[in-house]
Amino acid sequence: MHSYKELGLVNTREMYAKAVKGKFAAPGYNFNNMEQLQAIIQACAETRSPVVLQVSSGARKYANQILLRHMAQGAVELSETYGARIPIALHLDHGDTYELCVSCIETGFSTVMIDGSAHKFEDNIALTKKVVEFARRHDVTVEGELGVLAGIEDEVQHEKSNYTDPAQVEEFVKKTGVDSLAISIGTSHGAYKFKVKPGESVPPLRFDILAECEKRLPGFPIVLHGASSVVPEYVDLINKYGGKMENAVGVPEEQLRKAAASAVCKINIDSDGRLAMTAKVREVFAKNPKEFDPRKYLGPARDELVKLYKHKNEAVLGSAGKA
């Protein structure tokens, strides 16, 4: 058993309470490799933002759970070199089984998500409650989910979305004991979030559902998944240098800022990071096809990620200066 506390990590309880009170959202940034993690820590430390380092089941397999533990510990120490020891949580994103959540808790994760949204309501409650009961013994916080987000990202895949039913949130939270709740109000996973024709606007998020959930659960931490904006400049750059990403659109940043000023305490951003990294790697190869040193193309990609995450913290999430 490896406790997250030994690694210098924190759970999300205090972080989310501060976010709800301060009308901002903590960033939930997914990572798969060293460069992504370096960029997240540098950007958040330099902007003095708390951060939730998110690892999907697929990313955990890719990076290796042993290395992940040491990378998380290194991330805490790295943040201090930028002059700020910021609150850092290590989170399992979209855990789908009790066993996976237990394994993550036992290997140093400070927070886990158990996503039972694809199950019947009663089965979702039972599964989530079981995870919460185990997590409580180790002071690990748990995120549950009601409603289904469409789209594809890592091993999470749903063809259609189902909005969260506000009438269910009170019962779910009371019976499961979760610390935060992910809801579905129109965001979706991946880079192709909406089907819009040229000249059409992206459909607005269902702020009426969010408001009703907030009314029924006053002060309770709400989470938004699938909230990348699919930054147009990165999509254009990818396409310019040989990529094929037609009609890739995301959630407008002004809508995310509005959500962050409500009860939404964490906003998950993964695809934007992938796009930024891919765009810069493609650019390097296109301009210098003889290049084969990974540092020469992953370095610029990392620098672009730092720029992206700083922008998110300062202009979208409102988390800058809140560490």
Buried (B, 14 or more C-beta within 10 A) or exposed (E): EBBBEEBBBBBBBEBBBBBBEBEBBBBBBBBBBBBBBBBBBBBBBBBBBBBBBBBBBBBBEEBEBEEBBEBBBBBBEBBEEBEBEBBBBBBBBBBBBBEBBBBBBBBBBBBBBBBBBEBEBEEBBBBBBBBBEBBEEBEBBBBBBBBBBBBBBBEBEBEEBBBBBBEBBEEBBEBBBBBBBBBBBBBBBBBBBBEEEEEEEBEEBBBEBBBBBBEBBEEBBBBBBBBBBBBEEBBEBBBEBEBEBEEBBBBBBEBBBBBBEBBBBBBBBBBBBBBBBBBBBBBBBEEEEEEEEEEEBBBBBBBBBBEBBBBBBBEBBBBBEBB
